[in-house]
Amino acid sequence: MTRTAALIVAAGSGSRAGGGVPKQFAPLGGQPVVAHSIAAFRAHPAIDDVVVVIGEGQQDVFAAISDARWVIGGASRRESVRAGLTALTEVDRVLIHDAARPFLPAEVIDRLVAALDDTPGVVPVLPVADTLAHGSAALGATVPRDGLYRVQTPQAFDYPAIVAAHAAWPDDAEATDDAQMLRAAGQAVAMVEGSPMLEKLTYPADVAAAEARLATAMTSRSATGYDVHRLESGEEMWLGGVLIPHDRGLSGHSDADVALHAITDALLGTIAAGDIGSHFPPSDPQWRGAASGQFLEHAAGLVRAEGGIIDFVDLTLICEAPKIGPHRAAIRQSIAALLRLDAGQVSVKATTTERLGFTGREEGIAAQAIATVRVPGVRR
């Protein structure tokens, strides 16, 4: 079978974009710029592996925002791409993409992958629409636009061919992009239709425009989750990923964290991905006693793989005891950390049923949650 990898180049300093952090790590629509490209590639069925090239000293920053595989790049883009290519194994084709182009339509990947069946290299392009002219202090003669194109990324290649092109390129010369290196090696590079969504973020105004573009392209969704677990002696009490001292704990196949289970179902509901039981069946022994935080992280990862952004989570715990107030802040912080959100994006409330029903009789604890996310308006 043909294996296709995606290589995202995110090793630059991004100083022209401002903001105090490299542009690939700047927030865009609630998550870092580079996270958008990672999610787009992971969600595409033709992509088997994703590797991100980062700069030296950026390891901790990247680890805090993504679990994607990474490799340290070099002093130039060419050196960074070469490091990324070297890190790939058992790959037949590779798509090389700039992290500064966060909005990657699935249909562009479709066109690139399909074209690789007939050529060793493919680039997405758009025709030049503006008038082009020579000039310095004053306007000079115009340049004919016929046959001129704007070249974008990702650029797709036969893996052995682009590795050979990089090896043959002079160490003391820089290339405008990887396609030019393949051309210099005598290989053909085809063109397919690109997308206006693939505009590169370079200056602060570009980031602002991207935020506006993202806002118009996203649809808000909300979904609810509900869960119940029995109170039993000899069990631990986990709520929202926090161990609560109590004379009894919650009983269930995993750690029975009723709070995280409810939020997990709410997140899965926003992308119509079933419920927690369909992803982590109680009949499967590997989940016996498992920490529920991994269930929540899995659901959040599925949302992000769809290009979604988690905006807010609201949780209500229903019980007579233990009292939630003393633990509220810790629970909020725990949930926020699991979801990679600010604590201000997580609400935790508690109520009783006035001694009515199973929670009133202190037989168990119930939790209900609602999650609000934004997803791309047009989804595959």
Buried (B, 14 or more C-beta within 10 A) or exposed (E): EEBBBBBBBBBBEBEEBEEEBBBBBBBBBBBBBBBBBBBBBBBBEBBBBBBBBBBEEBEEBBEEBBEBEBBBBBEEBBBBBBBBBEBBEEBBBBBBBBBBBBBBBBEBBBBBBEBBEEBBBBBBBBEBEEEEEEEEEEEEEEEEEEEEBBBBBBBBBBBEBBBBBBEEBEEEEEBEBBBBBBBBBEBEBBBBEBBEBBBBBEEBEBBEEBEEBBEEBBEEBBBBBBBBBBBBEEBBBBBBBBBBEBEBBBBBBBBBBBBBBBBBBBBBBBBEBEBBEEBBEEEEEEBEEBBBBBBBBBBBBBBBBBBBBBBBBBBBBBBBBBEBEEBBEBBBBBBBEBBBBEBEBBBBEBEEBEEEEBBBEEEBBBBBBBBBBBBBEEEE
